[in-house]
Amino acid sequence: MAERHLRRPDVEYITGLSRSTIYALMDKGKFPRPVKLGARIVAWPESCIDAWLAQHTHSEN
């Protein structure tokens, strides 16, 4: 089964982060970068977002 990719609005909803926060964290190397799916389309592999969420859920407990 092919991996699902999430567009930015979905990533914002799932993580609770704003667009500017996502890009600021990416600049600091603290958030996964999206992959290019087309000439003007990027998305995040769902597994990368799941892993990021798991890491941040554990670090806050």
Phi and psi in radians as a Rosetta constraint file:
Dihedral C 1 N 2 CA 2 C 2 CIRCULARHARMONIC -1.253 0.35
Dihedral N 2 CA 2 C 2 N 3 CIRCULARHARMONIC 2.562 0.35
Dihedral C 2 N 3 CA 3 C 3 CIRCULARHARMONIC -1.239 0.35
Dihedral N 3 CA 3 C 3 N 4 CIRCULARHARMONIC 2.462 0.35
Dihedral C 3 N 4 CA 4 C 4 CIRCULARHARMONIC -1.411 0.35
Dihedral N 4 CA 4 C 4 N 5 CIRCULARHARMONIC 2.496 0.35
Dihedral C 4 N 5 CA 5 C 5 CIRCULARHARMONIC -2.026 0.35
Dihedral N 5 CA 5 C 5 N 6 CIRCULARHARMONIC 2.475 0.35
Dihedral C 5 N 6 CA 6 C 6 CIRCULARHARMONIC -1.911 0.35
Dihedral N 6 CA 6 C 6 N 7 CIRCULARHARMONIC 2.317 0.35
Dihedral C 6 N 7 CA 7 C 7 CIRCULARHARMONIC -1.422 0.35
Dihedral N 7 CA 7 C 7 N 8 CIRCULARHARMONIC 2.873 0.35
Dihedral C 7 N 8 CA 8 C 8 CIRCULARHARMONIC -0.943 0.35
Dihedral N 8 CA 8 C 8 N 9 CIRCULARHARMONIC -0.795 0.35
Dihedral C 8 N 9 CA 9 C 9 CIRCULARHARMONIC -1.021 0.35
Dihedral N 9 CA 9 C 9 N 10 CIRCULARHARMONIC -0.620 0.35
Dihedral C 9 N 10 CA 10 C 10 CIRCULARHARMONIC -1.190 0.35
Dihedral N 10 CA 10 C 10 N 11 CIRCULARHARMONIC -0.707 0.35
Dihedral C 10 N 11 CA 11 C 11 CIRCULARHARMONIC -1.116 0.35
Dihedral N 11 CA 11 C 11 N 12 CIRCULARHARMONIC -0.727 0.35
Dihedral C 11 N 12 CA 12 C 12 CIRCULARHARMONIC -1.044 0.35
Dihedral N 12 CA 12 C 12 N 13 CIRCULARHARMONIC -0.799 0.35
Dihedral C 12 N 13 CA 13 C 13 CIRCULARHARMONIC -1.121 0.35
Dihedral N 13 CA 13 C 13 N 14 CIRCULARHARMONIC -0.828 0.35
Dihedral C 13 N 14 CA 14 C 14 CIRCULARHARMONIC -1.160 0.35
Dihedral N 14 CA 14 C 14 N 15 CIRCULARHARMONIC -0.721 0.35
Dihedral C 14 N 15 CA 15 C 15 CIRCULARHARMONIC -1.532 0.35
Dihedral N 15 CA 15 C 15 N 16 CIRCULARHARMONIC -0.389 0.35
Dihedral C 15 N 16 CA 16 C 16 CIRCULARHARMONIC 1.379 0.35
Dihedral N 16 CA 16 C 16 N 17 CIRCULARHARMONIC 0.199 0.35
Dihedral C 16 N 17 CA 17 C 17 CIRCULARHARMONIC -1.713 0.35
Dihedral N 17 CA 17 C 17 N 18 CIRCULARHARMONIC 2.621 0.35
Dihedral C 17 N 18 CA 18 C 18 CIRCULARHARMONIC -1.423 0.35
Dihedral N 18 CA 18 C 18 N 19 CIRCULARHARMONIC 2.895 0.35
Dihedral C 18 N 19 CA 19 C 19 CIRCULARHARMONIC -0.989 0.35
Dihedral N 19 CA 19 C 19 N 20 CIRCULARHARMONIC -0.831 0.35
Dihedral C 19 N 20 CA 20 C 20 CIRCULARHARMONIC -1.133 0.35
Dihedral N 20 CA 20 C 20 N 21 CIRCULARHARMONIC -0.620 0.35
Dihedral C 20 N 21 CA 21 C 21 CIRCULARHARMONIC -1.194 0.35
Dihedral N 21 CA 21 C 21 N 22 CIRCULARHARMONIC -0.726 0.35
Dihedral C 21 N 22 CA 22 C 22 CIRCULARHARMONIC -1.017 0.35
Dihedral N 22 CA 22 C 22 N 23 CIRCULARHARMONIC -0.856 0.35
Dihedral C 22 N 23 CA 23 C 23 CIRCULARHARMONIC -1.213 0.35
Dihedral N 23 CA 23 C 23 N 24 CIRCULARHARMONIC -0.589 0.35
Dihedral C 23 N 24 CA 24 C 24 CIRCULARHARMONIC -1.144 0.35
Dihedral N 24 CA 24 C 24 N 25 CIRCULARHARMONIC -0.743 0.35
Dihedral C 24 N 25 CA 25 C 25 CIRCULARHARMONIC -1.150 0.35
Dihedral N 25 CA 25 C 25 N 26 CIRCULARHARMONIC -0.659 0.35
Dihedral C 25 N 26 CA 26 C 26 CIRCULARHARMONIC -1.093 0.35
Dihedral N 26 CA 26 C 26 N 27 CIRCULARHARMONIC -0.725 0.35
Dihedral C 26 N 27 CA 27 C 27 CIRCULARHARMONIC -1.077 0.35
Dihedral N 27 CA 27 C 27 N 28 CIRCULARHARMONIC -0.542 0.35
Dihedral C 27 N 28 CA 28 C 28 CIRCULARHARMONIC -1.543 0.35
Dihedral N 28 CA 28 C 28 N 29 CIRCULARHARMONIC -0.026 0.35
Dihedral C 28 N 29 CA 29 C 29 CIRCULARHARMONIC 1.332 0.35
Dihedral N 29 CA 29 C 29 N 30 CIRCULARHARMONIC 0.372 0.35
Dihedral C 29 N 30 CA 30 C 30 CIRCULARHARMONIC -1.904 0.35
Dihedral N 30 CA 30 C 30 N 31 CIRCULARHARMONIC 0.160 0.35
Dihedral C 30 N 31 CA 31 C 31 CIRCULARHARMONIC -2.569 0.35
Dihedral N 31 CA 31 C 31 N 32 CIRCULARHARMONIC 2.465 0.35
Dihedral C 31 N 32 CA 32 C 32 CIRCULARHARMONIC -1.094 0.35
Dihedral N 32 CA 32 C 32 N 33 CIRCULARHARMONIC 2.571 0.35
Dihedral C 32 N 33 CA 33 C 33 CIRCULARHARMONIC -1.536 0.35
Dihedral N 33 CA 33 C 33 N 34 CIRCULARHARMONIC 2.590 0.35
Dihedral C 33 N 34 CA 34 C 34 CIRCULARHARMONIC -1.287 0.35
Dihedral N 34 CA 34 C 34 N 35 CIRCULARHARMONIC 2.867 0.35
Dihedral C 34 N 35 CA 35 C 35 CIRCULARHARMONIC -1.843 0.35
Dihedral N 35 CA 35 C 35 N 36 CIRCULARHARMONIC 2.641 0.35
Dihedral C 35 N 36 CA 36 C 36 CIRCULARHARMONIC -1.450 0.35
Dihedral N 36 CA 36 C 36 N 37 CIRCULARHARMONIC 2.179 0.35
Dihedral C 36 N 37 CA 37 C 37 CIRCULARHARMONIC -1.820 0.35
Dihedral N 37 CA 37 C 37 N 38 CIRCULARHARMONIC -0.291 0.35
Dihedral C 37 N 38 CA 38 C 38 CIRCULARHARMONIC -2.888 0.35
Dihedral N 38 CA 38 C 38 N 39 CIRCULARHARMONIC -3.021 0.35
Dihedral C 38 N 39 CA 39 C 39 CIRCULARHARMONIC -1.012 0.35
Dihedral N 39 CA 39 C 39 N 40 CIRCULARHARMONIC -0.676 0.35
Dihedral C 39 N 40 CA 40 C 40 CIRCULARHARMONIC -2.275 0.35
Dihedral N 40 CA 40 C 40 N 41 CIRCULARHARMONIC 0.410 0.35
Dihedral C 40 N 41 CA 41 C 41 CIRCULARHARMONIC -2.182 0.35
Dihedral N 41 CA 41 C 41 N 42 CIRCULARHARMONIC 2.206 0.35
Dihedral C 41 N 42 CA 42 C 42 CIRCULARHARMONIC -2.194 0.35
Dihedral N 42 CA 42 C 42 N 43 CIRCULARHARMONIC 2.711 0.35
Dihedral C 42 N 43 CA 43 C 43 CIRCULARHARMONIC -2.757 0.35
Dihedral N 43 CA 43 C 43 N 44 CIRCULARHARMONIC 2.818 0.35
Dihedral C 43 N 44 CA 44 C 44 CIRCULARHARMONIC -1.771 0.35
Dihedral N 44 CA 44 C 44 N 45 CIRCULARHARMONIC 2.316 0.35
Dihedral C 44 N 45 CA 45 C 45 CIRCULARHARMONIC -1.059 0.35
Dihedral N 45 CA 45 C 45 N 46 CIRCULARHARMONIC 2.330 0.35
Dihedral C 45 N 46 CA 46 C 46 CIRCULARHARMONIC -0.995 0.35
Dihedral N 46 CA 46 C 46 N 47 CIRCULARHARMONIC -0.616 0.35
Dihedral C 46 N 47 CA 47 C 47 CIRCULARHARMONIC -1.111 0.35
Dihedral N 47 CA 47 C 47 N 48 CIRCULARHARMONIC -0.596 0.35
Dihedral C 47 N 48 CA 48 C 48 CIRCULARHARMONIC -1.182 0.35
Dihedral N 48 CA 48 C 48 N 49 CIRCULARHARMONIC -0.714 0.35
Dihedral C 48 N 49 CA 49 C 49 CIRCULARHARMONIC -1.211 0.35
Dihedral N 49 CA 49 C 49 N 50 CIRCULARHARMONIC -0.721 0.35
Dihedral C 49 N 50 CA 50 C 50 CIRCULARHARMONIC -1.040 0.35
Dihedral N 50 CA 50 C 50 N 51 CIRCULARHARMONIC -0.758 0.35
Dihedral C 50 N 51 CA 51 C 51 CIRCULARHARMONIC -1.147 0.35
Dihedral N 51 CA 51 C 51 N 52 CIRCULARHARMONIC -0.730 0.35
Dihedral C 51 N 52 CA 52 C 52 CIRCULARHARMONIC -1.083 0.35
Dihedral N 52 CA 52 C 52 N 53 CIRCULARHARMONIC -0.780 0.35
Dihedral C 52 N 53 CA 53 C 53 CIRCULARHARMONIC -1.089 0.35
Dihedral N 53 CA 53 C 53 N 54 CIRCULARHARMONIC -0.763 0.35
Dihedral C 53 N 54 CA 54 C 54 CIRCULARHARMONIC -1.072 0.35
Dihedral N 54 CA 54 C 54 N 55 CIRCULARHARMONIC -0.720 0.35
Dihedral C 54 N 55 CA 55 C 55 CIRCULARHARMONIC -1.135 0.35
Dihedral N 55 CA 55 C 55 N 56 CIRCULARHARMONIC -0.727 0.35
Dihedral C 55 N 56 CA 56 C 56 CIRCULARHARMONIC -1.381 0.35
Dihedral N 56 CA 56 C 56 N 57 CIRCULARHARMONIC -0.464 0.35
Dihedral C 56 N 57 CA 57 C 57 CIRCULARHARMONIC -1.198 0.35
Dihedral N 57 CA 57 C 57 N 58 CIRCULARHARMONIC -0.724 0.35
Dihedral C 57 N 58 CA 58 C 58 CIRCULARHARMONIC -1.230 0.35
Dihedral N 58 CA 58 C 58 N 59 CIRCULARHARMONIC -0.633 0.35
Dihedral C 58 N 59 CA 59 C 59 CIRCULARHARMONIC -1.278 0.35
Dihedral N 59 CA 59 C 59 N 60 CIRCULARHARMONIC -0.362 0.35
Dihedral C 59 N 60 CA 60 C 60 CIRCULARHARMONIC -1.532 0.35
Dihedral N 60 CA 60 C 60 N 61 CIRCULARHARMONIC -0.270 0.35
